[in-house]
């Protein structure tokens, strides 16, 4: 029979990564929701072969999106619920960014009040990333055993504790104790919020939504710069404490959201055998047009694969297979080089750099310029996020590196 162009032709493909022998049957063709026989299917396949690009695009789209049906290569739009969850998870990144931004102004006043030397100011800044690395190494165990949401909650409690200790400190050792707690919270939270978004978002939209974490960091930095500018005229000894205490607002908000609104990650629920809850969350986060059962099957296959590789430990990273070696080491190099360029150091020391170079001598001017720097950085992050799913990662990486 001829395959009518008005029919809704769909291919039920096997999940990504599953071999044909494991599936036990070839892909099944569906026309208007009805299964075709072998002869009918052959006719339709022959008819669509005249347009291999469009038919291949439709099948590839279904594979990427975990069961998106329809012949259009575009996936269903992101539902508002998914936007809300991505925004909630990204609040933790705002916390980290705010700490970076506000610290640039806090250290100006803490240095004067406590009579700190250069190495002590440097240690104040360095404590955060050092302890954050420790927290990040802990986050894998905490999130897998206790869940993503409990990881979020633990990170916020540590953040609140650290900020309060810093704000009430009367000497340098006490403020450094607070910095340790803040750093641990950053490591625990920052390593989990992009993962939480990726585990709950539709595959087609993951690149765009996980970039929200990076956007949130830079929004937080700009908010920290704004807090410096807003509170600089308070009495000495009170201004920098008020700057720090603004940082307790978002952790409290995130605690409320994590206990009342945010669901647990579907992947973690499936790891615990709670498939019904996982499907309910996926239906809400993916919206109409997705085969949730197919998404669940794919996640379960990934979990099984990960469990098989757990016994390997760090070996795949330090001694990867030859075919993966170049990509793994290149990814590590890119991550390290992004820190070695010193961009964060410039942001953290921005007021002092502006003063020492003679660009601006007064505090208000220094804090105003740092706000402008933060706004420009946020603007270009939005540009990157808008094109990451269409242009790809590599062109943006090369363009940003060249700039």
Backbone torsions as a table, in degrees:
resi	resn	phi	psi	omega
1	UNK	NA	142.7	176.5
2	UNK	-69.0	146.7	-179.8
3	UNK	-90.9	110.3	-176.1
4	UNK	-67.9	138.1	-178.0
5	UNK	-67.0	-21.1	-178.6
6	UNK	-82.3	-10.2	179.6
7	UNK	-69.9	148.7	176.0
8	UNK	-88.6	95.2	-175.9
9	UNK	-86.2	125.9	179.8
10	UNK	-131.3	150.4	174.4
11	UNK	-119.2	123.7	175.5
12	UNK	-87.6	99.3	-174.6
13	UNK	-90.5	156.3	176.3
14	UNK	-73.2	149.6	-178.7
15	UNK	-57.3	151.0	-178.6
16	UNK	-59.5	132.7	177.8
17	UNK	93.6	-8.3	-179.3
18	UNK	-95.3	127.6	-179.3
19	UNK	-72.2	159.0	-179.0
20	UNK	-64.0	-35.9	179.9
21	UNK	-65.8	-30.4	178.6
22	UNK	-73.6	-34.9	-178.0
23	UNK	-71.5	-37.3	175.3
24	UNK	85.9	-3.7	179.8
25	UNK	-158.0	152.1	178.5
26	UNK	-72.2	166.9	176.6
27	UNK	-57.2	142.0	-176.7
28	UNK	-101.4	130.2	179.5
29	UNK	-89.5	137.8	-179.1
30	UNK	-121.0	135.8	174.7
31	UNK	-123.8	118.7	-177.9
32	UNK	51.1	39.7	176.4
33	UNK	80.9	2.4	-179.7
34	UNK	-112.6	141.1	-180.0
35	UNK	-73.8	136.7	177.5
36	UNK	-93.1	148.8	172.3
37	UNK	-73.9	177.0	-176.6
38	UNK	-63.1	-44.7	-177.8
39	UNK	-66.6	-44.4	178.9
40	UNK	-62.0	-41.4	-179.3
41	UNK	-62.7	-38.8	-179.9
42	UNK	-63.4	-39.5	178.7
43	UNK	-61.8	-44.3	-178.2
44	UNK	-67.7	-40.6	178.9
45	UNK	-61.7	-42.1	179.2
46	UNK	-63.2	-38.2	-179.0
47	UNK	-68.5	-40.6	-178.5
48	UNK	-77.5	-14.4	179.9
49	UNK	-66.2	-15.9	176.3
50	UNK	-69.5	-17.6	179.4
51	UNK	-129.3	66.3	-174.2
52	UNK	-62.8	-32.0	-176.7
53	UNK	-65.7	-45.5	-177.9
54	UNK	-69.3	-41.0	-179.2
55	UNK	-67.8	-37.9	179.2
56	UNK	-67.3	-37.9	179.5
57	UNK	-63.1	-39.6	-179.7
58	UNK	-64.9	-41.8	-179.8
59	UNK	-69.1	-42.2	-179.6
60	UNK	-61.9	-37.8	-179.4
61	UNK	-63.3	-40.2	179.0
62	UNK	-63.7	-36.2	179.0
63	UNK	-67.6	-41.5	-176.6
64	UNK	-69.8	-33.0	-171.4
65	UNK	-99.0	9.4	174.8
66	UNK	65.4	42.5	172.8
67	UNK	104.1	26.3	174.5
68	UNK	-72.6	124.0	-176.9
69	UNK	-93.8	165.9	179.2
70	UNK	105.5	157.8	-176.2
71	UNK	-91.8	-5.3	176.6
72	UNK	-75.3	134.3	-178.4
73	UNK	-73.5	-5.7	-179.6
74	UNK	-94.0	138.6	-179.0
75	UNK	-80.8	160.6	174.9
76	UNK	-58.4	151.5	-179.3
77	UNK	-67.1	162.3	178.2
78	UNK	-71.9	133.0	179.3
79	UNK	-79.4	157.5	-176.1
80	UNK	-61.7	-33.5	-179.1
81	UNK	-62.0	-39.9	178.7
82	UNK	-67.7	-40.3	175.0
83	UNK	-58.5	-42.9	-178.4
84	UNK	-65.0	-41.6	179.6
85	UNK	-66.3	-40.7	178.1
86	UNK	-63.5	-38.7	178.3
87	UNK	-66.3	-41.5	179.2
88	UNK	-62.8	-46.8	-179.4
89	UNK	-63.7	-33.8	-177.6
90	UNK	-73.5	-13.8	178.3
91	UNK	-59.6	-31.4	178.1
92	UNK	-63.8	-37.0	176.8
93	UNK	-68.4	-32.1	174.9
94	UNK	-62.0	-38.7	177.6
95	UNK	-57.2	-47.8	-179.6
96	UNK	-63.2	-45.2	179.3
97	UNK	-62.1	-40.5	179.1
98	UNK	-62.0	-41.7	178.9
99	UNK	-61.3	-41.7	177.9
100	UNK	-62.5	-47.5	-176.6
101	UNK	-67.5	-45.6	-176.5
102	UNK	-71.0	-28.8	-179.7
103	UNK	-64.7	-28.1	178.8
104	UNK	-62.8	-32.2	177.4
105	UNK	-90.9	-35.9	-178.8
106	UNK	-59.9	-43.7	-177.1
107	UNK	-64.5	-26.7	177.2
108	UNK	-60.8	-44.2	-177.6
109	UNK	-83.5	-36.1	177.9
110	UNK	-63.7	-38.6	179.0
111	UNK	-59.6	-42.9	-179.7
112	UNK	-70.5	-41.7	-175.0
113	UNK	-72.8	-40.7	-177.7
114	UNK	-95.7	-3.7	-179.2
115	UNK	62.4	48.1	-175.4
116	UNK	-79.7	150.5	173.0
117	UNK	-92.0	172.1	-176.1
118	UNK	-59.9	-42.0	-176.7
119	UNK	-67.2	-29.5	178.3
120	UNK	-72.0	-38.3	175.4
121	UNK	-65.3	-41.5	177.5
122	UNK	-61.7	-39.4	178.4
123	UNK	-67.8	-35.0	176.4
124	UNK	-56.7	-46.8	179.5
125	UNK	-70.3	-40.1	-173.2
126	UNK	-72.4	-25.9	-178.2
127	UNK	-59.2	-37.5	-177.6
128	UNK	-61.7	-56.6	-179.4
129	UNK	-66.7	-30.9	179.3
130	UNK	-65.8	-50.6	179.5
131	UNK	-71.8	-26.8	176.1
132	UNK	-64.9	-35.5	177.0
133	UNK	-63.0	-38.6	177.3
134	UNK	-65.8	-44.5	178.3
135	UNK	-61.9	-37.9	179.1
136	UNK	-64.7	-37.5	178.2
137	UNK	-68.7	-27.5	177.8
138	UNK	-79.3	-25.6	-170.1
139	UNK	-63.7	-33.1	-179.4
140	UNK	-60.2	-47.4	-179.8
141	UNK	-66.7	-44.4	-177.9
142	UNK	-63.7	-47.0	-175.7
143	UNK	-69.7	-34.6	179.9
144	UNK	-75.2	-35.2	-178.9
145	UNK	-84.0	-39.9	-172.8
146	UNK	-105.6	-17.4	-177.9
147	UNK	105.6	158.9	-178.1
148	UNK	-67.1	-40.0	-177.2
149	UNK	-66.6	-40.5	178.0
150	UNK	-66.7	-31.8	173.6
151	UNK	-61.7	-45.4	176.3
152	UNK	-57.0	-47.3	-177.0
153	UNK	-63.2	-43.2	178.4
154	UNK	-62.1	-41.0	179.2
155	UNK	-62.4	-40.5	-178.4
156	UNK	-70.5	-37.7	178.0
157	UNK	-62.7	-44.6	178.0
158	UNK	-63.9	-38.0	179.1
159	UNK	-64.2	-46.7	179.1
160	UNK	-59.8	-44.7	180.0
161	UNK	-61.6	-45.1	-178.9
162	UNK	-65.4	-43.4	-179.4
163	UNK	-63.6	-42.9	-179.7
164	UNK	-64.8	-42.0	178.4
165	UNK	-61.3	-43.7	178.5
166	UNK	-62.1	-42.6	-174.6
167	UNK	-69.2	-30.3	-178.3
168	UNK	-98.4	1.3	-175.6
169	UNK	-65.4	146.4	178.9
170	UNK	-115.1	-0.1	178.5
171	UNK	-154.6	172.7	-174.8
172	UNK	-66.4	-44.8	-179.4
173	UNK	-58.6	-39.7	-178.1
174	UNK	-67.8	-41.7	-179.5
175	UNK	-65.8	-29.3	177.6
176	UNK	-71.6	-33.1	174.4
177	UNK	-61.6	-43.3	176.8
178	UNK	-61.1	-38.4	179.4
179	UNK	-64.2	-33.0	178.7
180	UNK	-64.4	-44.6	178.7
181	UNK	-64.6	-40.4	178.3
182	UNK	-62.5	-43.2	-180.0
183	UNK	-63.1	-42.9	177.4
184	UNK	-60.6	-41.0	179.7
185	UNK	-65.5	-37.5	178.4
186	UNK	-63.1	-45.7	-179.9
187	UNK	-63.6	-42.9	179.4
188	UNK	-64.3	-43.5	-174.9
189	UNK	-81.4	-43.3	-175.5
190	UNK	-65.3	-28.3	-179.4
191	UNK	-80.2	-12.8	-174.0
192	UNK	-107.2	-28.1	-173.8
193	UNK	-68.5	-41.1	174.4
194	UNK	-67.1	-32.3	177.9
195	UNK	-67.5	-41.0	178.4
196	UNK	-60.3	-44.4	179.7
197	UNK	-63.4	-44.9	-178.6
198	UNK	-63.6	-35.0	-177.5
199	UNK	-76.2	-18.8	-175.5
200	UNK	-110.3	-13.9	-175.0
201	UNK	-89.5	153.0	171.5
202	UNK	-61.0	143.3	-174.3
203	UNK	-58.1	-38.8	-176.0
204	UNK	-63.6	-27.8	-174.3
205	UNK	-106.8	6.4	-174.4
206	UNK	-62.9	-41.7	-178.5
207	UNK	-57.9	-44.6	-179.5
208	UNK	-66.5	-44.0	-173.9
209	UNK	-75.4	-37.6	178.8
210	UNK	-69.5	-22.4	176.2
211	UNK	-69.4	-13.3	177.3
212	UNK	-61.4	-30.4	179.3
213	UNK	-62.5	-42.7	178.3
214	UNK	-68.0	-39.8	176.3
215	UNK	-60.7	-42.5	-178.0
216	UNK	-63.3	-38.7	177.1
217	UNK	-57.4	-46.1	-176.6
218	UNK	-74.4	-30.3	171.5
219	UNK	-64.5	-41.8	178.1
220	UNK	-62.5	-40.4	177.9
221	UNK	-60.4	-45.6	179.7
222	UNK	-64.1	-39.3	176.8
223	UNK	-63.7	-37.3	176.1
224	UNK	-63.7	-42.7	176.3
225	UNK	-60.6	-40.4	-179.8
226	UNK	-65.8	-39.5	177.9
227	UNK	-62.3	-39.9	176.4
228	UNK	-59.2	-46.9	-178.1
229	UNK	-66.3	-39.0	-174.8
230	UNK	-71.3	-36.9	-170.0
231	UNK	-106.3	8.2	-175.1
232	UNK	-66.1	-25.5	-176.1
233	UNK	-87.3	0.7	174.8
234	UNK	-66.2	160.8	-179.1
235	UNK	-57.3	146.4	177.9
236	UNK	-55.8	140.2	-177.4
237	UNK	89.4	-23.1	177.1
238	UNK	-101.9	-30.8	-174.4
239	UNK	-62.8	-50.3	-176.6
240	UNK	-70.8	-28.2	176.7
241	UNK	-69.5	-39.2	177.3
242	UNK	-65.7	-38.3	176.9
243	UNK	-58.5	-45.0	-179.8
244	UNK	-66.2	-42.3	-174.3
245	UNK	-67.6	-21.7	173.6
246	UNK	-60.9	-25.9	-179.3
247	UNK	-69.7	-4.1	177.7
248	UNK	-86.9	-11.9	-174.5
249	UNK	-66.2	-53.3	-176.1
250	UNK	-65.2	-41.0	175.7
251	UNK	-58.3	-38.9	178.0
252	UNK	-65.1	-43.0	178.2
253	UNK	-60.8	-43.2	-178.2
254	UNK	-67.6	-34.7	176.0
255	UNK	-61.8	-44.2	179.4
256	UNK	-63.5	-44.7	-178.9
257	UNK	-65.4	-40.9	-178.2
258	UNK	-67.2	-25.6	-178.6
259	UNK	-96.2	-13.3	-175.3
260	UNK	-122.9	-29.8	-169.5
261	UNK	-120.9	-45.3	-173.1
262	UNK	-74.9	133.6	176.6
263	UNK	-87.5	164.3	174.9
264	UNK	-71.5	154.4	180.0
265	UNK	-60.6	133.0	177.9
266	UNK	-59.0	-36.1	179.9
267	UNK	-62.9	-44.2	179.9
268	UNK	-65.9	-38.6	178.3
269	UNK	-62.4	-40.9	178.2
270	UNK	-68.3	-33.8	175.5
271	UNK	-62.5	-27.8	179.7
272	UNK	-97.1	6.7	178.1
273	UNK	77.7	19.5	-178.1
274	UNK	-102.9	66.6	-173.0
275	UNK	-66.5	-37.8	-177.6
276	UNK	-61.6	-44.0	178.3
277	UNK	-65.9	-38.8	179.5
278	UNK	-62.5	-43.6	179.4
279	UNK	-65.3	-38.6	178.6
280	UNK	-62.1	-42.3	178.7
281	UNK	-66.6	-42.8	-179.2
282	UNK	-64.8	-36.3	177.6
283	UNK	-62.9	-38.9	-179.4
284	UNK	-75.0	-37.7	-176.9
285	UNK	-80.9	-27.7	-178.6
286	UNK	-92.6	-33.5	-178.9
287	UNK	82.0	-169.5	-178.6
288	UNK	-74.2	152.4	177.5
289	UNK	98.4	-2.5	-179.8
290	UNK	-113.1	140.7	173.6
291	UNK	-89.0	96.8	-175.4
292	UNK	-62.9	-35.3	179.4
293	UNK	-61.9	-38.8	178.3
294	UNK	-66.8	-37.8	177.6
295	UNK	-63.7	-42.4	179.5
296	UNK	-62.5	-42.9	178.9
297	UNK	-59.9	-43.3	-179.7
298	UNK	-64.7	-42.5	179.2
299	UNK	-63.5	-41.9	180.0
300	UNK	-63.8	-36.5	176.7
301	UNK	-65.7	-39.9	178.2
302	UNK	-65.3	-39.7	178.4
303	UNK	-62.6	-44.5	179.0
304	UNK	-62.1	-41.0	178.7
305	UNK	-64.2	-41.8	179.5
306	UNK	-64.3	-38.2	179.8
307	UNK	-66.0	-34.7	176.9
308	UNK	-64.9	-31.4	-176.5
309	UNK	-93.4	-5.4	-178.5
310	UNK	-59.9	-35.4	-177.0
311	UNK	-67.9	-15.6	-178.0
312	UNK	-77.0	-19.5	178.9
313	UNK	62.8	-132.7	-177.4
314	UNK	-87.6	-0.7	-175.5
315	UNK	-57.7	-43.9	-179.6
316	UNK	-61.5	-24.4	179.7
317	UNK	-81.0	-46.9	-175.9
318	UNK	-87.5	-24.1	177.8
319	UNK	-133.1	64.4	-177.3
320	UNK	-72.2	162.0	174.1
321	UNK	-61.2	154.4	-174.2
322	UNK	-57.6	-38.4	-177.1
323	UNK	-70.2	-22.1	-179.6
324	UNK	-101.2	-11.9	-169.8
325	UNK	-58.1	-48.8	-176.4
326	UNK	-61.4	-45.2	-178.9
327	UNK	-64.6	-41.2	-178.9
328	UNK	-65.0	-48.7	-178.2
329	UNK	-68.9	-31.7	176.3
330	UNK	-66.2	-40.6	178.3
331	UNK	-63.6	-41.2	178.1
332	UNK	-64.3	-41.7	179.6
333	UNK	-62.2	-42.8	179.8
334	UNK	-62.4	-44.0	-179.6
335	UNK	-61.9	-42.3	-179.3
336	UNK	-70.2	-41.7	-176.9
337	UNK	-65.0	-31.4	178.2
338	UNK	-63.6	-26.1	176.7
339	UNK	-88.4	-33.4	-177.0
340	UNK	-69.9	-19.2	179.2
341	UNK	-69.0	-15.6	172.7
342	UNK	84.3	16.6	-178.6
343	UNK	-62.7	-43.9	-179.3
344	UNK	-64.9	-37.0	178.7
345	UNK	-62.3	-38.9	178.3
346	UNK	-64.8	-42.8	179.3
347	UNK	-64.5	-42.7	-178.8
348	UNK	-66.7	-33.8	-177.6
349	UNK	-102.4	13.6	-172.7
350	UNK	-52.6	-51.0	-179.8
351	UNK	-59.7	-40.3	-179.8
352	UNK	-68.8	-38.4	178.2
353	UNK	-64.2	-44.4	179.4
354	UNK	-62.4	-35.6	179.2
355	UNK	-73.3	-46.2	-176.2
356	UNK	-68.5	-30.0	179.2
357	UNK	-85.3	-4.5	177.5
358	UNK	79.4	11.9	179.7
359	UNK	-68.6	-48.7	178.3
360	UNK	-140.1	134.4	-176.8
361	UNK	-100.0	-28.9	-177.0
362	UNK	-92.1	153.8	-176.2
363	UNK	-62.9	-42.5	-177.8
364	UNK	-61.2	-42.5	178.5
365	UNK	-65.4	-38.9	178.9
366	UNK	-64.2	-46.2	-179.3
367	UNK	-69.1	-32.0	177.7
368	UNK	-66.3	-42.8	179.4
369	UNK	-67.3	-36.5	177.5
370	UNK	-65.9	-32.9	175.3
371	UNK	-64.3	-41.2	178.0
372	UNK	-62.2	-42.8	176.8
373	UNK	-58.4	-43.9	179.9
374	UNK	-64.6	-41.3	179.9
375	UNK	-64.6	-40.7	178.2
376	UNK	-63.9	-42.1	179.8
377	UNK	-63.4	-43.4	179.2
378	UNK	-63.7	-39.8	-178.4
379	UNK	-59.9	-43.7	-178.4
380	UNK	-75.4	-24.8	172.8
381	UNK	-65.7	-39.6	176.7
382	UNK	-63.0	-39.3	177.3
383	UNK	-61.2	-45.6	179.8
384	UNK	-62.3	-44.9	-178.7
385	UNK	-63.6	-29.8	-178.5
386	UNK	-71.2	-26.3	-174.8
387	UNK	-111.6	-1.6	-173.1
388	UNK	-64.8	-32.3	-179.1
389	UNK	-88.8	-11.5	-179.8
390	UNK	-105.8	-45.3	179.7
391	UNK	-83.2	-26.6	-175.0
392	UNK	97.2	168.5	-175.2
393	UNK	-78.4	-40.1	-172.1
394	UNK	-64.0	-47.3	178.1
395	UNK	-58.1	-39.4	179.8
396	UNK	-68.5	-38.4	178.0
397	UNK	-63.3	-46.0	-178.8
398	UNK	-67.4	-39.9	179.6
399	UNK	-66.2	-42.9	178.9
400	UNK	-66.0	-38.7	179.0
401	UNK	-65.5	-41.6	179.4
402	UNK	-65.1	-38.3	179.7
403	UNK	-67.5	NA	NA
